[in-house]
Amino acid sequence: MRLVVARCSARYTGRLTAHLPLATRLLVVKADGSVLLHSDGGSYKPLNWMSPPCTLAVREPDADAVGRGVTEVWTVQHQKSDDRLEIELHEVEHDSAHDLGVDPGLIKDGVEAHLQELLAAQIELLGSGHTLVRREYMTAIGPVDILARDAAGSAVAVEIKRRGEIDGVEQLTRYLDLLNRDPLLAPVRGVFAAQEIKPQARVLATDRGITCVTLDYDAMRGVDDVDSRLF
């Protein structure tokens, strides 16, 4: 990865036309060929960029550009379209290259598999008297995350999401429709469990008789003591 801090301007042409006036910015050239321009703000999002496949060509400025203080011109051309990013460098303050090696990728904490494992071990979060039947209860259209029994012995199908949206409610509805055809299980009640449940999903779930449960991931894994909170 090459990192360049320079006073520069840029012009993007192709699907649209955009211009970045002269300012000090960070230019990132990655091993996959992508080129990104960042300002000192805006979180992770670059001001402009070119994604691979593309090529980077560096040339000397013409006389007119030299008169404007340009010392180097970068032309980043996309290989499958007419998109082009042309960067004029005026003054380079930093230029370094770094071999980052092979990245193992992002390992997410709190994914649905973790939530499922924790909820199965703490099934009482669904209510007093609940017991676990099994995780990944297989149906003809896919596995239900958790099948449990409530205090009265009735079957409970649980769909778990990190973020509860309408699609998840629809998925659980299909499972319930199928499970309630099984005389050994029916009637089966549904529980939609997630770290965050969108208002529209909660309304739809309630309308269909599905209980919504918000999961506190930190509390479930013992990182956060709920009883010690001030509010």
C-alpha positions, 0 to 999 in steps of 0.5 A: 500500500502506498500512502501519499500526503500532498496538496492536490486537485482532482477531476473525475469524469465518466458516469458523472463529472466531479472536481476537487479543488486544490487542498492537502489530502491523503492519497491511498494506492492499494495493491488491488489497484484501487486509488482513494482520496481522503480528507481529514474528516468524513470517517472512512468514506473517501472524497473520490476513488477508483475501484479496480480493475484500473491502471495508474499512469504517472506523467510529467505536467505540461507547460500550462500545468507547470505554470499552475504549480503542478509537479506530477499528474496521476491518471487513473483509468478504469479498464472496463469503462470510460471512468477516469480520475486525474489527480494533479499533485502540487506539493508532496509532504509524505510518500511511503509504501508498506507491505501489509501482507495477507489480511485474514479478513474481518471476524465479526463479534455478535453474529447470529451464530453467537447469539443463537448459541448464547440464547440456547444456553440462556433460554430462560430469557424467553420467559420463565419455564422455557426449555430448549428442544434443539438448535437448528431445527430442520424444516423443509424450507430451512432450519429454525434457529431455535425450537423451544417449549414454554412453561405450558409445554407449547412449542416455540419457534425462535428466529434470531437476527442481529438486526431485526427487519421485515424480512426476518419476520416474513421468514419466521412467518413461513416457518410457523406456517409449516411447523403448525401443520405438524400435529406433534408440534402445533400450536407453535408460537413465534419469537423474533429475537434480535439485538435491534428490532426496526419499528416496522418489523415490530409492528408486523410481528405484533400483527401476526402474533409473534413476540419480539425479544431484544437481545443484549449481547454484552449482558448475555456474554457476561461483559456487561452487568445489567444489575450494576447499571445506573440507568 
